Amino acid sequence: MSKLKQFKNKIKKKYLWRKYHDMAYFFCKGRGLEVGALSSPYTFNADCKLEYADIYDNDKLREILNKIPLENLYKNKLVKVKHILKPPKYFFDDIENGTFDFVYSSHSLEHSPNPVAALTEQLRITKSNGIIYSVIPNKKNTYDRFRKVTPCVDLIKKFENNIFEHTLEEAIDVIKNSDNHELYNKNKKRAEEYAKEMITNKEGIHHYHTFDETNTMEMIIYITKKNNSYLEYFSGFQERDIHFAIRKL
């Protein structure tokens, strides 16, 4: 194989497989924390030093994931969880202010009981000039497509009133209005009973909140005004997922 071809293959493996709007590789440098990686951690620059956080230890996470009727989705080995986020707030109680150069999360914010608080907490543990980079599903392109977008005013209200519990109404909405999801299809007839089980079990697998470009941007504006930070990057008007990076001043 020629040196030119080897170089092209190296570049292709390193960069071109990434979706054009995925900029985490370029923003996330240094010591980082990934939240909710499970068995699919992000492939960061080789120089990055990663730690992982989740709401349970590895054994409990595997027990929960084995219940999800999505064949092969989580078949790979789980990353080693170092920091466990405990209910009800799911804060980084064992991490000091300004510890990491970046915090990355993908498809975890929609599960949070308080997304504004979750992002604010990520900023707390990020160094000055550091980045929090989040990926959340655009509800229009997922099984949430028939559900209403969570109003940003509701997200802010939860934050300002220190609410860290999902409501029965939120859980019932997930069950009744999700589009063709096996887990919810089989529980529609017992929606209220199953909704109570969802809230009690705190398994962290349900999309209690839904996002599109508008309420995501409104949430970011609120957070950056409150936390001495600014929006560095945003993408999600046409894509399946919404990507954004907030830089801490």
C-alpha positions as CSV (number, residue, x, y, z in Angstrom):
1,M,0.0,0.0,0.0
2,S,1.4,3.4,-1.0
3,K,2.2,6.0,1.7
4,L,-0.5,8.3,0.2
5,K,-3.2,5.6,0.5
6,Q,-2.1,4.8,4.0
7,F,-2.4,8.5,4.9
8,K,-5.9,8.8,3.3
9,N,-7.1,5.7,5.3
10,K,-5.7,7.2,8.5
11,I,-7.5,10.5,7.9
12,K,-10.7,8.7,7.0
13,K,-10.7,6.6,10.1
14,K,-9.9,9.6,12.3
15,Y,-12.2,12.3,10.8
16,L,-14.4,11.5,7.9
17,W,-16.6,8.9,9.6
18,R,-17.9,11.7,11.9
19,K,-21.1,13.5,11.0
20,Y,-20.3,16.9,9.7
21,H,-22.1,18.6,12.6
22,D,-20.3,16.5,15.2
23,M,-17.6,18.9,16.5
24,A,-16.9,17.3,19.9
25,Y,-13.5,15.9,18.7
26,F,-12.3,19.4,18.0
27,F,-13.7,21.1,21.1
28,C,-13.0,18.5,23.7
29,K,-9.3,18.5,24.7
30,G,-7.3,17.5,27.8
31,R,-8.9,15.9,30.9
32,G,-12.5,15.1,30.3
33,L,-15.6,13.5,31.8
34,E,-18.2,11.6,29.8
35,V,-21.6,11.2,31.3
36,G,-23.8,8.2,30.4
37,A,-21.4,6.5,27.9
38,L,-22.6,3.0,28.7
39,S,-21.1,0.7,26.0
40,S,-20.7,3.4,23.4
41,P,-18.1,5.9,24.6
42,Y,-17.2,8.7,22.3
43,T,-13.8,8.4,20.4
44,F,-11.9,11.4,21.6
45,N,-8.4,12.6,20.6
46,A,-5.8,10.1,21.8
47,D,-4.3,12.8,24.1
48,C,-7.5,13.1,26.1
49,K,-7.7,11.6,29.6
50,L,-11.2,10.3,30.2
51,E,-13.2,9.5,33.3
52,Y,-16.8,8.2,33.2
53,A,-19.9,9.0,35.2
54,D,-23.3,7.4,35.4
55,I,-26.3,7.0,37.7
56,Y,-25.3,3.5,38.8
57,D,-22.3,1.2,38.9
58,N,-21.6,-1.2,36.1
59,D,-23.4,-4.2,37.5
60,K,-26.6,-2.3,38.1
61,L,-26.4,-0.6,34.6
62,R,-26.1,-4.0,32.9
63,E,-29.1,-5.3,34.9
64,I,-31.2,-2.4,33.7
65,L,-30.0,-2.5,30.1
66,N,-30.8,-6.2,29.8
67,K,-34.5,-5.3,30.2
68,I,-34.5,-3.0,27.2
69,P,-36.0,-4.7,24.1
70,L,-33.5,-3.3,21.7
71,E,-31.4,-6.2,20.4
72,N,-27.6,-5.7,20.3
73,L,-27.8,-2.0,21.2
74,Y,-25.9,-2.4,24.4
75,K,-24.1,-5.7,23.7
76,N,-20.6,-4.3,24.0
77,K,-18.7,-4.0,27.3
78,L,-19.7,-1.0,29.5
79,V,-17.1,1.6,30.3
80,K,-15.8,1.6,33.8
81,V,-17.9,4.1,35.8
82,K,-15.8,6.1,38.3
83,H,-18.3,8.7,39.4
84,I,-21.8,7.7,40.4
85,L,-24.5,10.4,40.3
86,K,-26.9,9.7,43.2
87,P,-30.6,10.6,43.3
88,P,-32.5,12.8,43.5
89,K,-30.2,15.6,42.1
90,Y,-27.7,13.4,40.3
91,F,-24.9,15.9,41.0
92,F,-21.2,15.3,40.9
93,D,-20.8,15.2,44.7
94,D,-17.3,13.7,44.6
95,I,-15.9,16.2,42.1
96,E,-14.5,19.6,43.0
97,N,-15.2,22.9,41.1
98,G,-13.1,23.4,37.9
99,T,-11.8,19.8,37.7
100,F,-12.2,19.0,34.0
101,D,-11.2,20.7,30.7
102,F,-14.5,19.3,29.2
103,V,-17.6,17.4,30.1
104,Y,-19.3,15.4,27.3
105,S,-22.8,13.8,27.3
106,S,-24.7,12.2,24.5
107,H,-28.4,11.2,24.8
108,S,-28.5,11.6,28.5
109,L,-30.0,15.0,29.1
110,E,-33.5,14.0,28.0
111,H,-33.5,11.4,30.8
112,S,-32.6,14.0,33.5
113,P,-35.3,15.1,36.0
114,N,-33.8,18.6,35.8
115,P,-31.9,19.3,32.5
116,V,-31.0,22.9,33.4
117,A,-29.6,21.8,36.7
118,A,-27.7,19.0,35.0
119,L,-25.9,21.4,32.6
120,T,-25.3,24.0,35.4
121,E,-23.6,21.2,37.4
122,Q,-21.5,20.3,34.4
123,L,-20.3,23.9,34.2
124,R,-19.4,23.9,37.9
125,I,-16.9,21.0,37.5
126,T,-15.5,22.5,34.3
127,K,-12.3,24.7,34.3
128,S,-12.4,28.3,33.2
129,N,-12.3,28.3,29.4
130,G,-13.5,24.7,29.4
131,I,-16.3,23.2,27.4
132,I,-19.4,21.3,28.0
133,Y,-20.5,19.5,24.9
134,S,-24.0,17.9,24.7
135,V,-25.8,15.8,22.2
136,I,-29.5,15.4,22.5
137,P,-32.0,13.8,20.2
138,N,-34.2,16.1,18.1
139,K,-37.6,14.8,19.0
140,K,-38.8,15.2,15.4
141,N,-36.5,12.4,14.3
142,T,-37.0,9.9,17.1
143,Y,-39.9,7.9,18.6
144,D,-40.8,11.1,20.4
145,R,-42.0,12.6,17.2
146,F,-45.7,12.7,18.2
147,R,-45.0,14.1,21.6
148,K,-45.2,17.8,22.4
149,V,-41.9,19.6,22.9
150,T,-41.2,20.3,26.6
151,P,-41.7,24.1,27.1
152,C,-38.5,25.8,28.1
153,V,-40.5,27.7,30.8
154,D,-41.2,24.3,32.4
155,L,-37.5,23.4,32.4
156,I,-36.6,26.7,34.0
157,K,-39.4,26.4,36.6
158,K,-38.1,23.0,37.6
159,F,-34.6,24.5,38.0
160,E,-35.7,27.6,40.0
161,N,-38.0,25.5,42.3
162,N,-35.4,22.8,42.9
163,I,-37.6,20.0,41.5
164,F,-35.7,16.8,40.9
165,E,-38.6,14.3,40.5
166,H,-40.4,13.3,37.3
167,T,-44.1,13.8,37.4
168,L,-46.8,11.2,36.8
169,E,-48.0,13.3,33.8
170,E,-44.6,13.2,32.2
171,A,-44.3,9.5,32.6
172,I,-47.8,8.8,31.2
173,D,-47.0,11.0,28.2
174,V,-43.9,8.9,27.5
175,I,-46.0,5.7,27.5
176,K,-49.0,6.9,25.6
177,N,-47.4,9.1,22.9
178,S,-44.1,7.5,22.0
179,D,-44.2,6.2,18.5
180,N,-44.0,2.4,18.1
181,H,-41.7,1.7,21.0
182,E,-41.9,-1.9,22.2
183,L,-41.4,-1.1,25.8
184,Y,-44.3,1.3,25.9
185,N,-46.6,-0.4,23.4
186,K,-47.0,-3.4,25.8
187,N,-47.7,-1.1,28.7
188,K,-50.2,1.3,27.2
189,K,-53.2,-0.5,28.7
190,R,-51.7,-0.1,32.2
191,A,-50.2,3.3,31.5
192,E,-50.7,4.9,35.0
193,E,-49.5,1.8,36.8
194,Y,-46.4,1.5,34.6
195,A,-45.8,5.2,34.9
196,K,-45.6,4.9,38.7
197,E,-43.1,2.0,38.3
198,M,-41.0,4.2,36.0
199,I,-40.8,7.0,38.5
200,T,-40.1,4.6,41.4
201,N,-37.5,2.5,39.7
202,K,-35.4,5.5,38.6
203,E,-33.7,3.5,35.8
204,G,-32.7,6.5,33.7
205,I,-33.9,5.0,30.4
206,H,-36.9,7.1,29.5
207,H,-37.2,10.4,27.5
208,Y,-39.1,12.4,30.1
209,H,-38.2,15.6,28.3
210,T,-38.3,16.3,24.6
211,F,-36.2,18.8,22.7
212,D,-36.1,20.6,19.3
213,E,-34.0,23.5,18.1
214,T,-36.1,26.2,19.7
215,N,-36.5,25.0,23.3
216,T,-32.8,23.9,23.3
217,M,-31.6,27.3,22.3
218,E,-33.9,29.0,24.8
219,M,-32.5,26.7,27.5
220,I,-28.9,27.5,26.5
221,I,-29.6,31.3,26.6
222,Y,-31.0,31.0,30.1
223,I,-28.0,28.9,31.3
224,T,-25.3,31.0,29.8
225,K,-26.8,34.2,31.3
226,K,-26.8,32.6,34.7
227,N,-23.4,30.9,34.6
228,N,-20.8,33.3,33.1
229,S,-20.5,31.3,29.9
230,Y,-21.4,31.5,26.2
231,L,-22.6,29.4,23.4
232,E,-19.6,28.3,21.3
233,Y,-21.3,26.0,18.8
234,F,-24.8,24.9,17.9
235,S,-26.1,22.5,15.2
236,G,-29.3,20.6,14.8
237,F,-31.7,22.3,12.4
238,Q,-31.7,19.4,9.9
239,E,-29.9,16.6,11.8
240,R,-31.3,13.7,13.9
241,D,-29.4,15.1,16.9
242,I,-28.8,18.5,18.3
243,H,-25.2,19.3,19.2
244,F,-24.1,22.3,21.3
245,A,-21.0,23.4,23.1
246,I,-21.0,25.9,25.9
247,R,-17.7,27.5,26.9
248,K,-17.2,28.6,30.5
249,L,-15.5,32.0,31.0
